[in-house]
Amino acid sequence: MKRKLIKNNTYKLTQQTAKKHVQPKKRDPFKERGVKDYIDFRDTKLLTRFCNDQGKLLPARITGASAKMQRQLTTAIKRARHLAFIPFVSEGTKY
Protein backbone atom coordinates (compact mmCIF):
# COMPACT_ATOMS: atom_id res chain seq x y z
CA MET A 1 0.00 0.00 0.00
CA LYS A 2 1.31 3.39 -0.90
CA ARG A 3 1.31 5.99 1.81
CA LYS A 4 1.49 9.73 1.49
CA LEU A 5 3.38 11.93 3.95
CA ILE A 6 1.27 14.86 5.17
CA LYS A 7 2.79 18.00 6.77
CA ASN A 8 2.32 17.01 10.42
CA ASN A 9 4.16 13.70 9.95
CA THR A 10 0.87 11.84 9.80
CA TYR A 11 0.31 9.18 7.20
CA LYS A 12 -2.85 8.71 5.18
CA LEU A 13 -3.69 6.11 2.60
CA THR A 14 -3.91 7.50 -0.92
CA GLN A 15 -7.33 5.93 -1.41
CA GLN A 16 -8.76 8.00 1.43
CA THR A 17 -7.49 11.34 0.16
CA ALA A 18 -9.59 11.31 -3.03
CA LYS A 19 -12.41 13.86 -3.06
CA LYS A 20 -15.93 12.63 -3.51
CA HIS A 21 -18.01 13.83 -6.44
CA VAL A 22 -21.02 15.85 -5.28
CA GLN A 23 -24.05 16.00 -7.57
CA PRO A 24 -26.28 19.06 -7.52
CA LYS A 25 -29.74 18.58 -6.05
CA LYS A 26 -32.40 17.89 -8.68
CA ARG A 27 -35.27 20.34 -8.83
CA ASP A 28 -38.87 19.16 -8.79
CA PRO A 29 -40.22 19.75 -12.32
CA PHE A 30 -43.79 20.15 -11.05
CA LYS A 31 -42.94 22.93 -8.60
CA GLU A 32 -41.26 24.84 -11.44
CA ARG A 33 -44.48 24.64 -13.49
CA GLY A 34 -46.73 25.63 -10.59
CA VAL A 35 -48.38 22.19 -10.17
CA LYS A 36 -49.00 21.66 -6.46
CA ASP A 37 -51.88 19.31 -5.78
CA TYR A 38 -53.13 17.55 -8.87
CA ILE A 39 -51.61 16.39 -12.17
CA ASP A 40 -54.27 16.58 -14.86
CA PHE A 41 -54.42 13.45 -17.02
CA ARG A 42 -55.75 15.53 -19.95
CA ASP A 43 -52.55 17.62 -20.11
CA THR A 44 -50.81 15.45 -22.71
CA LYS A 45 -47.99 17.91 -23.34
CA LEU A 46 -46.87 17.62 -19.72
CA LEU A 47 -47.35 13.86 -19.51
CA THR A 48 -45.41 13.02 -22.68
CA ARG A 49 -42.41 14.82 -21.23
CA PHE A 50 -42.14 12.05 -18.64
CA CYS A 51 -42.23 9.17 -21.15
CA ASN A 52 -39.30 8.01 -23.24
CA ASP A 53 -39.36 7.42 -27.00
CA GLN A 54 -40.73 3.89 -26.52
CA GLY A 55 -43.63 5.14 -24.42
CA LYS A 56 -42.26 3.90 -21.09
CA LEU A 57 -42.42 5.92 -17.89
CA LEU A 58 -39.19 7.59 -16.80
CA PRO A 59 -38.13 6.93 -13.20
CA ALA A 60 -38.04 9.64 -10.55
CA ARG A 61 -34.24 9.55 -10.33
CA ILE A 62 -34.11 10.80 -13.93
CA THR A 63 -37.06 13.20 -13.91
CA GLY A 64 -36.29 14.70 -10.50
CA ALA A 65 -39.88 14.36 -9.27
CA SER A 66 -40.61 13.75 -5.62
CA ALA A 67 -42.04 10.39 -4.56
CA LYS A 68 -45.53 11.79 -4.05
CA MET A 69 -45.60 13.54 -7.42
CA GLN A 70 -44.13 10.48 -9.16
CA ARG A 71 -47.04 8.37 -7.88
CA GLN A 72 -49.54 10.97 -9.10
CA LEU A 73 -47.74 11.15 -12.44
CA THR A 74 -47.91 7.38 -12.87
CA THR A 75 -51.65 7.38 -12.18
CA ALA A 76 -52.24 10.29 -14.57
CA ILE A 77 -50.28 8.65 -17.40
CA LYS A 78 -52.13 5.35 -16.93
CA ARG A 79 -55.48 7.15 -17.05
CA ALA A 80 -54.46 9.11 -20.14
CA ARG A 81 -53.38 5.89 -21.86
CA HIS A 82 -56.64 4.16 -20.99
CA LEU A 83 -58.68 7.06 -22.42
CA ALA A 84 -56.42 7.20 -25.52
CA PHE A 85 -55.05 10.69 -24.88
CA ILE A 86 -51.52 9.30 -25.20
CA PRO A 87 -50.47 6.00 -26.86
CA PHE A 88 -49.35 2.92 -24.96
CA VAL A 89 -46.53 2.30 -27.45
CA SER A 90 -44.84 4.76 -29.79
CA GLU A 91 -44.84 4.31 -33.56
CA GLY A 92 -41.18 3.28 -33.70
CA THR A 93 -41.53 0.19 -31.50
CA LYS A 94 -44.55 -1.37 -33.24
CA TYR A 95 -42.49 -2.96 -36.03
Buried (B, 14 or more C-beta within 10 A) or exposed (E): EEEEEEEEEEEEEEEEEEEEEEEEEEEBBBEEEEBEEEBEBEBEEBBBEBBEEEBEBBEBEEBBBBEEBBEBBBEBBEBBBEEEBBEEEBEEEEE
